[in-house]
Amino acid sequence: MVKSDVSSQYLTALLLIAPSLQRGLEIALTGEQVSASYVEITRREMIKRGVNPRITESGFAIEPAEYSESEVRIEGDASASTYFAALATLHRSRVEFQN
């Protein structure tokens, strides 16, 4: 169970790593979800890259999968770029920031 009424960052981290886990991951949420819009951004970006975090009655279910490669333009905002840098690190890939 993930407490989702304080921050969305823990949930986002779990969503991002879940496809790389051998059995995937089911995430049950407790409390009212704060920053739901950021979680939805994460979910949509995962879907664009071939991973489908399903919304369940209690939270999310993510099956084991591999992210597909893609090119993404990110606004010049350090906090926004860290998600993509972390994702590249997890997959021993690379990311290039030009702005």
Secondary structure, 3 states (H helix, E strand, C coil): CEECCCCCHHHHHHHHHHHHCCCCEEEEEECCCCCHHHHHHHHHHHHHCCCCCEECCCEEEECCCCCCCCCCCCCCCHHHHHHHHHHHHHCCCCCCCCC
